[in-house]
Amino acid sequence: MTPSRLAKFQDTLARRQLDLTIITDQVNKGQNIAALLRTCDAVGIHRAHAVTPTEGYRDYGGTARGSHQWVSVEQYAQVDAALVAAKQQGMQLVAAHFSDAAVDFRELDYTQPTALILGAEMEGVSPDAVAAADHHVVIPMLGMVHSFNVSVAAAVILLEAQRQRELAGMYAKPQLEGRDYADTLFRWCHPAIADYCHRYGLQYPPMDENAEVPNLSQWYALARAGTAKLRTFD
């Protein structure tokens, strides 16, 4: 781990927004999921929420693997569970959905805790999510087509959220702290060890001030012997 890379990780995590997220409502195309997660990373979203499509994801693991490393994804079988999780965190639910109540996406205050709901290409946001949303937003368009690709629409809206939050100084106030920060930093610094720990239910080994794992061979020996510390991951 080079000092510059460690500093990049720490600087990025210091800007992560815990109160800004997306909820993908049955978005199933791998390339769209990957693009959405790249946008989440770019605007500082720490955790995204995904409702698993009935037919499953198309090439999800292989297509989105790189982006998934930097943004945690919570999976849900039903959209209601994702909506409840966001509401319990005090988030306003904003659906990218054309309706009589829809407003220009720039009119909303995204400095408020916000979950942006995004639907699949053809079906759009589901009726349950439309009904639960606090706001419906649209992106004004001047051409013949009526909508953007879901990943493009998300980028447009989330960049407005980033702009508002930067003006409000929100990226200068670290939100990610404690165990969540430490675990995320470890996963970023040592993805292979983190995967090993998750596979066998082990606690991450400690890192030193340079983000290195002291006595790694000894720790692996303890792990293989079944004497390393066990852990339940959130």
C-alpha positions in Angstrom: 0.0 0.0 0.0 1.7 3.2 -1.1 1.2 6.4 1.0 -0.5 8.2 -2.0 -3.0 5.4 -2.5 -3.8 5.2 1.2 -4.3 9.0 1.3 -6.6 8.7 -1.7 -8.7 6.1 0.1 -8.9 8.2 3.3 -9.7 11.4 1.4 -12.5 9.6 -0.6 -14.0 8.0 2.5 -14.0 11.4 4.3 -16.4 12.6 1.6 -18.7 9.7 1.6 -22.4 10.6 2.0 -24.4 8.3 4.3 -27.7 10.3 3.7 -27.7 10.1 -0.1 -28.5 6.9 -1.9 -30.3 5.3 -4.8 -32.9 2.5 -4.9 -32.9 0.5 -8.1 -36.4 -0.8 -8.6 -35.9 -4.0 -10.7 -33.2 -2.6 -12.9 -31.8 -5.7 -14.4 -29.3 -4.9 -17.1 -25.7 -5.4 -16.0 -24.3 -2.4 -17.9 -26.9 -0.1 -16.3 -26.1 -1.4 -12.8 -22.4 -0.9 -13.4 -23.0 2.7 -14.7 -25.3 3.5 -11.7 -22.6 2.3 -9.3 -19.9 4.3 -11.0 -22.1 7.4 -10.7 -22.7 6.6 -7.0 -19.0 6.4 -6.4 -18.4 9.6 -8.3 -20.9 11.7 -6.2 -19.7 10.1 -2.9 -22.6 7.7 -2.2 -21.5 5.1 0.3 -24.3 2.5 0.0 -26.8 1.8 -2.7 -30.0 -0.2 -2.4 -31.1 -2.7 -5.1 -34.4 -4.6 -5.6 -33.6 -7.9 -7.2 -35.4 -8.3 -10.5 -37.8 -11.2 -10.7 -35.8 -12.6 -13.7 -32.5 -11.9 -12.0 -29.6 -9.7 -13.1 -28.1 -9.9 -16.6 -24.3 -10.4 -16.2 -24.5 -8.4 -13.0 -21.4 -9.9 -11.2 -19.0 -9.6 -14.1 -20.2 -6.3 -15.4 -20.3 -4.3 -12.2 -17.5 -6.0 -10.2 -15.1 -3.0 -10.3 -17.7 -0.4 -9.2 -19.1 -2.7 -6.6 -15.7 -2.7 -4.8 -16.2 1.0 -3.9 -19.9 1.2 -3.3 -21.7 -1.2 -0.9 -25.0 -2.6 -2.2 -27.9 -3.8 -0.1 -30.1 -6.3 -1.9 -33.9 -6.6 -1.3 -36.4 -9.1 -2.7 -39.2 -6.5 -2.7 -39.2 -2.7 -3.2 -41.3 -2.2 0.0 -38.4 -3.3 2.1 -36.0 -0.9 0.4 -38.4 2.0 0.8 -38.9 1.2 4.5 -35.1 1.0 5.0 -34.7 4.5 3.5 -37.6 6.0 5.4 -36.2 4.6 8.7 -33.1 6.6 8.0 -35.2 9.8 7.6 -34.7 10.0 3.8 -37.1 11.7 1.4 -38.1 9.3 -1.4 -37.6 10.9 -4.8 -38.9 8.9 -7.8 -37.6 9.6 -11.3 -41.1 9.3 -12.7 -43.3 11.4 -15.1 -46.6 12.2 -13.5 -49.0 15.2 -13.0 -47.2 15.9 -9.7 -43.7 15.7 -11.2 -41.4 18.7 -11.0 -38.1 19.7 -12.6 -35.4 17.7 -10.8 -33.5 21.0 -10.1 -36.3 22.3 -7.8 -35.7 19.8 -5.0 -33.4 20.3 -2.1 -30.9 17.4 -2.2 -29.1 18.6 0.9 -31.9 16.8 2.7 -31.4 13.0 3.3 -32.5 11.6 -0.1 -33.1 8.3 -1.7 -33.5 8.5 -5.5 -35.7 5.7 -6.9 -34.9 4.5 -10.4 -37.0 2.0 -12.4 -36.1 -0.5 -15.1 -35.8 0.6 -18.7 -39.3 -0.4 -20.0 -41.4 -0.6 -16.9 -40.1 2.4 -15.0 -40.6 2.9 -11.2 -43.1 0.3 -9.8 -46.6 1.5 -8.7 -45.8 0.8 -5.1 -42.7 3.0 -5.2 -44.5 5.7 -7.1 -47.2 5.8 -4.4 -44.7 5.9 -1.6 -42.5 8.6 -3.1 -42.5 12.0 -1.5 -41.6 13.7 -4.8 -41.6 12.8 -8.5 -39.0 14.5 -10.6 -38.4 14.7 -14.4 -35.5 16.0 -16.5 -36.8 18.5 -19.1 -36.1 17.3 -22.6 -36.3 19.2 -25.9 -36.0 16.4 -28.4 -38.2 13.7 -29.9 -37.3 11.0 -27.3 -39.2 11.0 -24.0 -36.6 9.7 -21.5 -33.0 9.1 -20.9 -31.4 5.8 -20.2 -31.8 5.1 -16.5 -28.0 5.4 -15.8 -27.9 8.7 -17.6 -30.9 10.1 -15.8 -29.4 9.0 -12.5 -26.1 10.8 -13.4 -28.0 14.0 -14.3 -30.0 14.1 -11.1 -27.2 13.0 -8.8 -24.8 15.6 -10.2 -27.3 18.2 -9.2 -27.4 16.7 -5.7 -23.6 16.8 -5.6 -23.6 20.5 -6.7 -26.1 21.4 -4.0 -24.2 19.5 -1.3 -20.8 21.0 -2.3 -22.3 24.5 -2.0 -23.6 23.6 1.4 -20.2 22.3 2.5 -21.5 18.8 3.1 -18.5 17.1 1.6 -16.2 18.8 4.0 -17.9 17.2 7.0 -17.0 13.5 7.3 -20.1 11.3 7.9 -18.4 7.8 7.8 -17.0 7.0 11.2 -16.2 4.2 13.6 -16.5 0.6 12.6 -18.1 1.3 9.2 -15.2 3.5 8.3 -12.6 1.1 9.5 -14.2 -1.9 7.8 -14.6 0.0 4.5 -11.0 1.1 4.6 -9.8 -2.4 5.3 -11.9 -3.8 2.4 -10.4 -1.2 0.0 -6.9 -1.7 1.2 -7.0 -5.5 1.3 -9.9 -6.9 -0.8 -8.5 -10.4 -1.0 -8.1 -10.7 2.8 -11.6 -9.2 3.3 -13.1 -11.8 0.9 -11.3 -14.5 2.9 -12.7 -13.2 6.1 -16.2 -13.0 4.7 -16.0 -16.5 3.3 -15.0 -18.0 6.7 -16.8 -15.6 9.0 -13.6 -14.1 10.5 -12.9 -10.8 12.0 -10.6 -8.5 9.9 -7.0 -8.6 11.2 -5.7 -5.2 12.5 -3.9 -2.8 10.3 -1.1 -0.5 11.3 -0.8 3.2 10.6 0.4 2.5 7.1 -2.6 0.2 6.4 -0.4 -2.9 6.4 -1.4 -6.1 8.2 1.4 -7.0 10.7 2.3 -10.7 11.0 -0.1 -11.7 8.2 1.4 -15.2 7.8 0.8 -15.8 11.5 -2.8 -14.6 11.2 -3.4 -16.9 8.2 -2.0 -19.8 10.3 -4.4 -19.0 13.1 -7.3 -18.8 10.6 -6.4 -22.2 9.1 -6.2 -23.7 12.6 -9.6 -22.3 13.4 -8.4 -20.1 16.2 -8.7 -16.6 14.5 -11.4 -14.3 15.9 -14.9 -15.0 14.5 -17.2 -12.2 13.6 -20.8 -11.6 12.4 -20.8 -9.1 9.6 -23.5 -6.5 9.2 
